[in-house]
C-alpha cells in the first residue's frame, strides 16, 4: 500500500537520524576517550557509507541545521553532506532532493507530485550548490568528481529535465564564472578540455597519450590511436548538447572558435556512411552553423576576442582540405576511419605529407569544395548573407589574381593578406571554389560594385602595361576580370555616374586590349567597351535626393531581418534565438526608425509561449525595454492580450503577460494615467471578478470530460465492475492539496483562479505605484471587488485569490499614506461608514478565514489602517523642511537681512 510504504519511509528516516546522532556522538564527542571515539568513528563511517544517498540527504540536511546537534558534531555532518554529490549517482540524487524541497518547483496534480517545470529560482539553488566546491576540497578535485555525472545527465541518462539542469550548472554556474570557467581554470579543465582534446589533441598541451595496457599483442605498423572513435563521438555529442541546452552566445563562441578546422574536417568527411553522418558529421555541421550565425553580427575587421562570420568562413576556405595538424610546434595527428565508419584520431610524424603539393588529390579537392558550397547553402535564406558570399568571392578573386603577378593593393581590400606559400594545390582549390561560386550563387557574387571595379581596373591596367614591357601578367586573370566587369555592367542596380574615375581608366585599358588582337579577349573587350558607351548614353542623371539616404537605416534593416530569421526559424538553437533578441534589443535601445512596434509586440508575445525559460524571460525584458520608448502603446497592447477576449492565449502565456504588464507599469509609473490607466484597471477588474466567461475553454473542458468518462466506462467494462483501487489514498494533506489545485482550473467556462489572482496582484501594485492616475470610481470598484472576494469566495481553492484581494487593500492603504506624506490631494479615501465597514469585514476575516496567511494579512491591514487614521490627523508641515529659525547662540534669523535685490546685508555681531 502507498500509505504503508510512506509510513515505513518515515520510520526509516527517523531511524537513520537516530543512528547518525548515536554514532556521531560516539565518534566526535570530545569528552570520550580516544579509543572509544576511534571505535565510534569506524561505526559512523560504516553507517554513512552503507546508507543510500537519497536517504542521507534529508537526514543530514535536517541535522546540519543550526541548533539541531552539538556544536562539535555539526561541522562533521556538514562535511559528510557536502561530499554526497561525489558518490555514484550523487549529483542526480542531490538535484532531485533540492527540487523536491524547493517551493517554486513543486506542483500537485490529482494528489500525485510531479515536476512539470523547474523554475529559475530552483535552478539557481542547484547551481550554487554544485558549482561551489566545499571547504577543504580542491576545486579541481571537486569538478573532476562531478563532471562525468553532469555529462551523463546532459545526454538524457537521468530523469526528465535533468539535461536542462545539468546544462545550467555547467554553463552558468561553472563556466559562466571567471574564477572557475576561464581557460586553464579548474572548471575549464574539468568540463571543456576533456571535450576539446578529443576533437583536437594539440589544444591541450602536456597530455601524455598512452596506449591501452590491456593489449597483449602489439601489431607492428598499426596506427597509434590517440582518441578512440567512441570518445570522439561522445565529445561531439556532449559539446552539442551543452551548446543547444545553454542559451548564452558568448559561451558557444568561446567553445567553438578553437576547433573550427577540426569541426570542418569532420563535417566534410568524404567517406561518410549513415553511421558516420549521424554520429560525427551532422553534430559538427550543426555546431559550425551555430558559430557562423552567432558571428554574423560582428562588423569591421576581426580582433583577438571577436571574429565575424566572414573570418570563420574564410578560415575554412583557406584550409578546406584540413584533416589534422602537421605543425612541428604542436602535436601532429590526423583523422581516420575504421571499418564500421567510426572516426578516430591517430598519431602521425610531423613530417607527414598532409599538405604535400606533390601529391594532389583532385577527388578530395572536388569533394571538399562541393561540401563547402553545400554548407553555404544552409545560410541562403538568412537575410543579407549574400554580402558574406560576395566578400568571400571577392577575396578569392583578389588573392588569385594578385598571385598571377605583382600589383598594388587597394585600401578597400586591406583585410585580406596574401599568403606566401601558394602551392599548386591551393591554386587549384581557389579556382574550383570560384567556379562553383559562379554556378551556385551567380546573383550574389557582387554586392559592392566599386570594389569590383577597382580590382578589374588594376588587372586590366597591368595587362595593358605588360604589352609595353613594364611587367608581365599571365593571361589567365583577364577572362575572369572581363567576366566580373560584365556582371557589374549588366546589373540593374549599377549606376555608372557614381564610378566615373574607374570607368574612364577601364575604358582606356579596354581600348588597348582591343587593339592587341588576342583571340576571344579582344572581341570581349570591344563588346564591353560598346556596352559602357551604350549605358552612358541612355543613363539618366539622378538627383541628390535619391541617393541622400544614409547607411544607418540600411544597416538597421539588415540587423532587423537577421534577428527575425533567427527567431522565426524552426530549428534555431537557443543561443541563436538569444542572439536574435539581443539584436532587436540593440535596435530598440538605439530608437531605430525602422522598427514596427505592433509587429514587434506580436513577435515578443509569441516568444512568451517558449518552453525555454531563458527565452521568455528575455522576451519580457525586451517588452519592458520597448515600453520605455513607447509606454502607452505597449501598455494598451499588453492589457488587450492579457484580457484575451478572443481566447487566443494559454494560461502560462497570460500569466507571463501579466508579469510583463506589472514590470512595465513599475518602470513607467508616470505613464499610468488617463485613458491608459482606465483601460488597464477595467481590464484587470474584469479578469479578477467572476464576470469573465471563456466559451472555447468550456467546450474543450466538456470534450475532455466526455473522453475521461468514456475511458472510465471502458475500464469498468473490462473489469466487469468498478475498477479496484490499488493504492490506499488516505493521506489527508495530499488529498486537500489535490482539491485545492483542481479548484484553480477553469470550471464551466469560468476564469482560472490563478489568472484572477494575478490580475488582483497587478491592480494592487499599480495602485501603490501611481494611485493619482486612477479615478475615484475605479478605486471604489477595485476595493468593492476585493471585499466581495473576501466575503463570498471562501473555499480552500480560492485561498490565493483572497490573499491577492487583501493585499490589494494593503496596497491601497500604503498609497493613501504615501500621498498624504507627499502632500497630494487625491479626493478619495477611507472615511466615515466605509472605513468602519472595511475594518469590520477585515476583523471578521482575521477571526474566521480558513487560510492562515489571509488571517495574518488581515491583521496587518487593520494595523495599517489604524496607523493611517492617526497619521491623517496630523496636519502637514507648513514650513519647508529646509527652512530654519533662529540659530542657537546667535540672534540671527536667516532671511531677515536680505535686501530687495536678493543680496544679504552685511551684519556683524560680537559673540562672547
N, C-alpha and C positions, 0 to 999 in steps of 0.2 A: 504493500500500500504506500501511496505517496506520503501521507501524513506520518505513517510509521517510519518510513525512510528518513524523513526530515527530523523526526524526533531522535532517531539514532545518530544523525549527523550532529545535532546539538549536544547529545551526550558525549559523542566522541570529541567534539571541540572542547567541552568543559573538562573532559578527562585529560586531553592533551595540555590544556592550560595549567591544570593542576600538576601534571608531571613535569612540565617545564619549570614551574615555580619550585617544585620539590627538589629536582636535581640541580637547578640553577643555584638554589641556596646552598646545597651541599658542595657545589663546585667553586663558588666565589665568595662565600661568607668569610670575611677576614678574621672572625673570631674562632674559626675551626682550625684544627691542626693541619699542617701541610700534607700529611699522609691522607687524612680524611678528605681534604679538598682534591687531591690527585685522583682518589677513587671516584669522588663525585664528578670530577671533570670528565673522566672516561665514560661514566654513565650518561652524563649530559650530552657529550659528543655522540654517543651511540644513539640516544633518543633523537637528536636533531638529524643525524644522517639517515636514520631509518624511517623518518616521517615524510609524507608526501609534501610537495611544495604548496599545493593548494590548501592543505590542512595547516601548514606552518604559517602561511601569510596572515590569515585573520588572527591566529593565536598570538604570534609575535607582535603584530601591529597593535593588538589590544594591550599587551603587557608593556610595550615600549612607550605608551602614553605617560606623561608626567604624573607622578603620584601613585601609579599602579604598583610599583615594586620598590625595593630598596635602592638608594642612590648608587650603591656599588654593583647592583645587578643590571640596572637599566642600560649602561653602555655595552655590556656583553650581549644583551638581547638585541640591541640596535645593530651591533656589528653582524650578528647572525642574520638579521632581517635584510641588511644591505647586501649580503653575499648571495641571497637566494636567486637572483637573476642569472648567476653564473652556472647554476645547475642545469642539467639536461632538461629542456623544455621550461626552464625557469623564466625566460623572457615572456613567453606567451602566458604562463600562469600569472606572472606579475601584472601584465597588461589586463588580463581578464579580471583580476582582483580589483585593480584600480577602477576599471569601468563599472564593476558591479557595485562599488560603494560611492561612486561619483554621482551626485543627484541629477546632473544635466544629461546623462547618457542612459537613463533608465526610462522604460515605458512599459506599462502594464496593458495587456490586451487579453481580455477574456480570462483573467486570473493567472495567465502564464506569462512570465517575464521573458521578453525577447528584445534584443537590441536592433532597432530599426534604423539607427543612425547614431554616429558618435559625434558629440558636439565638439566645437573648437576648444572649449574650456577643458574637457576631458583629455583631448589630445595634448594640450599644453601640460596637463598634470603628468601624463605618461612620459612626455618628452623630458620634462625637468628631472624626473627620477632617473631615467635610463641614460641621459646624456651627462649626468653629473657623477663622476667616479667617487665612491665612498672614501672617507678619510682612512688613510693607511694603505690604500691600494694605488699603485701607479696607474695613470690614465691609459698608458699603452696596454698594460695587462687587462684592465677592465674592458677596453674597447675590443681587443682581440678576443676576449671571452664571450662578448655578446654579439659580435659581428656575424658568425655563422648562423645563429638563431634568427637574427633580424633578416638576413638574406633569405633564409628558408621561408619566413613569413612573407617576405616581399614576393616570392614566387607562388604564393597562394597555398602553401602547405599547412596553414593554420586555419582558424575559424573564419567565419565571414567577416570581412572588412579589416582583417588583421594586416593585409598587404598595405592598406591605406595608413594604418597606424605606424607600420614599420617604415614606410617612405617618409612620413612626417618626422619620426625620430631621427632617421639618418640625415634627411635633407635639411630640416630646420634646427633640430636640437644639437646635432654634432657638426655636420659640415657647414651649417649656417653660422657657426660661432668661430671667430678668428682664432681663439685660443686652441681649439681642437680641430677646426676644419681647414686651416691654411695648409699649403703644401709643406710636407715634412713634419707636420704636427701629428700627435698621436691618433686623432680621429681620421686624418687623411691616410696615414699609413695602414690603419686597420680596415678601412672601408673602400678607399679609392685605389691605392697601389695594388692590392691583390687583383683587381679587375684590369687595371691598365697594363700590368706586367704580363698578363696572359694574352693581351691583344698586341702589345709592343714590348717585348722583354728588355729592350735597350732603354726604356724610360725610367727604370728603377735600377740605378747603379748599386753595386755591392751585393747583388743577389747571387748566391752560389747555386747553380743549377746542377743537381745530382741525378745520376742515372738510377733507375729503380734498383733497389737492393735485392729484390726477390728474383732477379733474373739469374738463373743458374747456368744458362747457355748464352754466350755472347756471340753474336753473328758478326763476323768481320765484314767491314764495308757497309754495314747498316747505318742509316742516318741517326744522328744523335738528336733525339726529340727533346726540345725544351718545354713545350706546352702540349699536353695531350689534347685530342680533339674534344673530349668531354669537358675539359677545363675551359677551353676556348669558347665552346657553346654556352657553358654556364656563365662565363664572364659577360658575354654579349647579352644574354638573357637578363642577368642582374642589372646591367647598366641601362638597358632599355626600360626595364620595369621601374627603376629609380627615376628615370627622366620623365616617363609618362605618368607616374603617380605623384611626382613633385612638380608644382606649377611654376617654380621660380626660374625665370630665363637665365639669370646670371650663373646659377649652378650648372645648368645644362651647357652653357658655353665654356665654363671652367673645365668641365669633364671631357668635352668633345674636341676642343681645339688641339690638344697634344696628339690626338690619334686620328687626324683627318686622313692621312695617307693610308694607314693600316685599314681603316674602315672602307676606304675606296677600293683597296686591293681585294677585300673580302666581298664587298657589294658587287664588284665586277668580275667575280671569279668565272673563268671561261668554261671550266668543265663541271658545271653545277648540275647535279641531278635534283630530283624532287626533295630529297632529304637535305642536301646542301643548301638549296634555295630557302627552305623554311627555317632551318636552324642557324644559318650563317648569313646568307646574302640578304634576305629580307630584313632582319633586325638591323644590320649595318646600313642598308639603304635608308631605312626609316630614321636612324639617328643622323645620318648625313643631311637628310631633308630637314630635320628639325634645326640643325645648326645653320643651314643656309637661310631658313626662314627667320630665325632669330637674329641673324646678322644683316638682314636686308635693310634695316632702318639706319645703319651706320652710314654716315656721309663723309666725304673727303678722304684723304689718304689714311691708311691704316696706321695704328700705333701699336705699341707693345701690348697694351691691355685691350684694345678693340680692333676688330677686323671686320670688314664689310663682306657681303656675300660675294662680291667680285674677287676679293682676296682669297676666299675659300675655294671658289671655282677655279681661279687661275692657278692656285697651288696644285689642285688636282690635275689641271690641264698640263702643267709643267712636268708632272710625274705620273702621266696617265698609265704607264705600264709598270707602276710600282708593285713589287712583290716581296719586299724585305729591305733590310738595312745592310749596306756594304761599306759603311764608313769605318775606317780603321780606328777612329777615336771612340767608337761605340761598339756594342755587341753586334756581331754580324749574324743574321738569321734570315730565313725566308719561309713563306707559307708553302705547304704541300698538302696533298690529299691522299687519303688511304683508299682501300678497295671499296669501302661502304659509302664513300662520299664525305667523310668527316675531314675537316681541315685541322691541321696541326702545325706547330712551329718547330722547325728543325734548325740546328746549328750549322753554320757554313764557315768556310775560311774567308777571311776578309779580302782575299784576292780573287774571290769567286766572281765569275764574269756575269753578274746580274745585269749589268748595263753595258756589256761589251758591244761596241758598234759593229765589230766584225762579224757578229752572229745575229743578224737582224731577222726577227721572226715576223714576217708580214702578216701571218694569220693572227698572231697575238695583237699586233697593232690594229688590225681591222676590227677585231672583237672589242678591244678597249675603246676605240673611238666610237664604235656603234653604241656601246653601253653608256658612254658619256652623253651622247646625243639623246638617248632614251631617258637618262637621268634628268637632263634639262627639260625634257618634255613633261616631267612631273610638275613643273612650275609654269607651264604655258598659260594656265588660267589665272595666275597671280597677276594682279594689276601692276603695270609698269615694269614687269620683269623683262620686257623686250629691251629695256635700257641696259640690263646686265648682259644680255646676249650680244647686243651691239658693241658693248665695251670689250667683251671677250674677243669678238671677231676683229675689231679694230686693233686690239693688242697683238693678235696673231699676225695680222697683215703688216703692222708696223715692224714687228720683230723679224718676220720672214723677209720682208723687202729690204730692211736695213742690213740683213745678213748677206744680201746679194752684192752689196758694195757700200763704201763709206758714204754717209750722208749726215747732214747736220740735223740734230734732234730739235723738234719744236717745243715750245714751252707748254703746249697743250698736252703733250704726251710724257710729262716728266715722271708719272707714276710707274712707267714701265722701264725696267732696267734690263738691257740686252744681256743675255748670257754669253759668257766667253767660251763655253765648251759645247757649242752647237755641233753635234755629231750628225752623221748621215741619218741615223735613226730618228733623231729629233726633227730633222727637216722633213722626213717622210711623214712623221706624226702630224706636224703642223700643216702640211699640205693636205693630208687626209681630213683633218678637222675642218679646215677652211672649205674644202669641197662638200663635206657633209652639212656644214652650216648653210651653204648656199642652197642645198637641196631641201633641208628640213625647215629652215626659217628664212625664206627669201624676203619676206616683208618686214623683218625685224632686224636686219643687219645694219641699217644706217639710222641712227637717231640724232646724230649731230653732223649736219652737212658741212659745217665749217671745218671740223676735224678731218673729215674725209677729203675735202678739197685741199687742205694743207698737205696731206700725205700724197695725194695724186700729183699735186704741183711739184713737190720735191722729187718724186720718182721720174716724172716726165722731164723735168729740167735736167736732172742728172743724165738721163739717157740722151737728151739732145746735146748736152755738153760733151758726152763721150765721142760724138762724131767729130768734134773739133780737137780731139786728142787730150782733153783735160783730165779725164778719168774714164774708167771702164765700168760699165754696169751691164750685168747679164740681161739677156732679152727675156728671161722667164718672168720678170716682175712686170713687164709692160702690159701684157694681156690682162693681168689682174687689175692693174691700175686703170686701164681703159674700161674694164667691166664695172669697177666701182664708180667711175665717173658717169657711166651710162645710167647706173641705178639712181644716182643723185639727180641727174638732169631730168629723168623721166618721173621723178617723184612728184605727186600733185602738190605737196606742201612746200616744194622748193621755190624760193624767190631769188633770182639772180641778182637783184638790186642790192641785196644785203652782203654779197660776197664779190664785189666788183674787182678788188685788188687781186684776189686769187684767180678769178676767171680771166682777167686780162693776161696774166702770166701763163695760164694753161692754154689759152688760145695761141700765144706765141710758140709754145712747145708743140702744140698740135700741128701748126703750120710747118715747123721744122721736120717733124716726123713724117708728115705727108710728102714732103719733098725728098725723103730718103728712099722711097720706092721699095719698102720692105713688103714682102707678100703678107697680106692679111692685116698687118699692123697699120700700114699707111692708109689703106682703104677705111679701116675703122676710125682712124684719127680724122680723116676727111669727113666722114659721116657725123662724128661728134662735133666737129667744127661747124658744120652746117646746122646741126641741132642747136648749138649755142646761139648762132646768129638768128635762127628762126624764133627761138624763145625770146630773144632780146627785142624783136620787132613786135611781137604780139603781147608781151608782158605789160600790163597796165601799172602805172605807178600807184603806190599805196600811200595813203595819208598816214600821218603820225598817230592818229587816234586808233588806228587798227593795231599798231604794234606797241602801243603805250602800256600794255598790261605788264605788271610786274611778275617776277618769278615766284614770289612767295605764295600767292593763291594757287599756282600750279603745283608747287611742292606740297601745299596743304591738301590739295585734291588727291595727289598721289598717296600721301600718308593715310588719308581717309579711306580710299579704295582698298589699300593694303590691309588696313585694320578690319574693314568689313569682310574681306576674303578670309582673314584669319579666324574671325568669329563665326562666320556662317558656313564654313566648310565642315562637312560632317565628320571627317576623320582628323580634324585638327587636335593635336595632343594638348594637354593643359598648359605647358609652357608657351606654346604658340598663341593660345587664346588669351593668356595673361599679357603677352606682348601686344596683342591687338587692343586690349583695354588700355594699356599704357600709351599706345599711340593716340587713341581717342582722348585720353586724359590730357596729353600734351596739347592737343588742338583746342580743347576746352579752356585750358589754362591760358593759352595764347589768344583766346577770344577770336578764333578764326572765323572769317565771314562765310566760309563755305559750309559750315555746319547747318544741318537741317534739324532743328530742335525736336519737332514732333517725331520724325523718323528715328532720331537718336533715343528718345524715350521709349519708343516701341522696341528697339533693339535691347536696351537695358532691361526693360520689363521682361522680355523673353529670357534673358540670362538669369533672372531671379528663379527660374524653374530648374536651373542646372543642378545636378546632383552633387557636383563638386563644391564643397563649402568655400574653397578659395575663390572660385569664380563668382558666385553670387554675392559674397561679401565684398569683393572688389567692385562688382556692379553697383552695390548700394553706395559705396564710396564715390563712384563716378556720378551717380544721380545727385548725391549731395553736393558734389563739386559743381555740377551743372546748375544747380539751384542757386548758387552764389552769384551767377551771372544773370539768370532768368528766374527769380524766386517765385513770382506769382504764377507764371505759366506752368512751371514744373509742379507747384502745389496743386493747381487745378487739375492737371493731368493725372497726378498720382491719386488724388482723392476719388476721381471718377473710376479709376481702375480698382481702387480699394473697395468702393461700394459694390462694384461688379454687378450692375443691374442686368446685364446680359448673361451672367453666369459663365464667363469665359475662363476664369482662373480657378486653380485648385486651392485647397486650404493652405498649404505651405507657402504658395506664392502670395496669397492675400496677407498672410502674417508677415512676410518679408516686405510687402508693400507698406504695411502699417509701420514697421520698424523704420523704413526709409522716410515715410512721411514725418514721423516723430523727429528724426535727426535733422530733416530739412527745416522744420519749424524752430528747433532749438538753435540751429545755426543762423537762422534769419528771423528772429522774433519780431523785428520792426515791420517785416513784410506781411505779418499775420494781422491783417486788419481789413475793414471794408467788406467788399463782396467776396474776397478770398476767404476771410475768416468765417463769413456766414456760410459759404458752401462747405467748408471743412467741418464746422460744428454741426451743421444739419446732416451731413453725411455720416459722421461718427455717431450722432444720436439715432439716426435711422438704423444703423447696424446694431447699436447697443440695445435698443428697445426690442420688443417682441413683435414688431410690425413686419419685419423682413420675411419675405416668402421666396423660396427658390424652387420653382416648379420642376426644372430639369433635374435637380438633385433628388426631388421627391420621386420622379419617375425611375431614376437609377436605383434608389433605395428599394422601391417596390419590386423592381426586377431582381435585385439581389436577394430580397426576402423570399420571393417565389422560388428562386433557384435553390436556396437553402432548404425550403420546405420540401421540394422535390427530392433533394438528397436525403433528408431525414426519412421521407416516406419510402424511398428505395432501400435505405438501411434497415428500417423496421420490417419491410417485406423480406429482405434477405435473412434476417434473424428470426423471422416468423413471430414477431412480437417486438416489444420495446428493446432497444439496444442496451445491453448491460453496461454499467459504469465500471470501468476497470480501475479507476483511481477514486479514492475517497476524498472529496473536496470539502473538508470540514474546517479549513483554515479561515477563520472569520475575517482576519485582516486582509488576506488576499481577495476574498470574495467582496469585501467592501470596496477595495481599490478597483476591482474589476467593474463594479457597478458605477463607480464614480467616472471612470474613463469612458465607459459605454454611454453614460449620460451626457458626455461632452458633445458627442456626434449629433449631427442634424437629424431630427426626427420629424417625419411628416412634413418635410419641406421647410422646417424652421431653420433659423440661422444657427450656425455652430457656436457653442458656448465659448470656445477659445477665441473666435473672431470677435464676439461681443465683448469679452473681457479685454481684448486688445484695443478695441475702439474706445472703451471707457478709460483705459490707461492713457491712450493718446490724448483724449479730451482733458483729462486731469493735468497732464504735463504741459499742454499748450495753454491751459488756463493759468497756470502758475508762471509760464514764460512771458505772456503778454495778455493779461486779462483786460487791459484797456482797449484792446482791439475787438472785444466782444460786446454785443448789446445786452441790455438787462433781460430782454426776452429770452435770448439764447442761454444765458446763465441760469435763468429760472427753470428752463426746460431741462438743463443738464442736472441741476440739483433734484428736481422732481423725479427724473428718471432713476437717479441713484437711490432716492428714498423708496420708490416703488419696488426696486430690485431687492432692497434690504428687508422689506416687509412682506413681499409676495413670493419671491423665489427662494424658498428655504430648504430645498432638497440638498443632500450632500454633494451631488454632482454640480450644483450651482455655487459651490464654495468659492471658486476662483473668480466668479462673477461678482459675488458680494464683496470680496476683497478689493477688487478694482473699483466698485461703487463707493465704498467707504474711503478709499484712498483719494477718489475724486473730491469728496467733501474736504478731506485734509488739505489737498492742493488749493482748494478754494479759500480756506481759512488762511493759508500761508500767503496767497496772492493778496487778500484783503490787508493783512498785516504789512506786507511789503509796500502796497500802495499808500497806506497811512503813513509809514515811516518816510516815504519819498514825497509826501505832500500832494499826492494825486487825488483828485475827486472823481470817483467812479460813478456815483449816482445810484448805487445799489449796494446791498449787503444784508447781513442778518440783523433784523431789528424786530422788536415787538413780539407778536404772536408767532411769527415764522421762526424766530430764534428759539422760542420756548418749545415749539413743536419739534424742531430738529433735535434739540437736546433731549426731549422726552423719548423720541424714537431711538436715538443713539444709546440712551440709558437702557432701554429695553433690549436692544441688540447686544449690549455688553453683558447682560444677565442671561439672555435666553438663546442666543445663537449657538448652533452646534459646532461651529468651526472656531477653534481656539485662536487662530490668527485674526479672524474677523472680530472677535471679542477684544483682543488686545488693541487692534486698530481703533475700535470704537472708544475704548478708554483714552487712547492718545488724542483722538479728535475732540472728545469732551474737554480734556485738559487744554488743548489748543484754543478752543472756543472761549473757555474761561479766561485764559491769558489775553486773548484778543479783546474781550469785553473790558478788562481792566485797562489795557493799553489805550483803548479808544476813548477813555475818559480823560486821558492826559492831553492837554492841548498841544499842538505843535509849537516848536520854538519860534519865537518872533524874531529874535536876533539871528544873524548869520553865524554859524559856528566859528568863523574866523575872526569875528569882532571881539574886542577885549575892552574892559572897563578901565578904571584907574589902576595903575601899576602899584604894587605894594612897595612902600618905602619912598615913592615919588609922587608928588601931587601933579601928575601929568595925565591928561586924558587924550589918547590918540585921536586926532581929527579936530580937536578944538583950535589948534593953531594953524589951520590951513587957510591960506589966502584965497581970494576969489579966483585967481588964476590956477589954483590947484597946487601951488608950492607951499611948503611948510615955512612958517615964520621962525626965525631964529629965536631960541629960548634957552636961557642958561639959568640953572637953579643950583644954589650951593647946598651940598649934602654933607652933614657931619659924619 
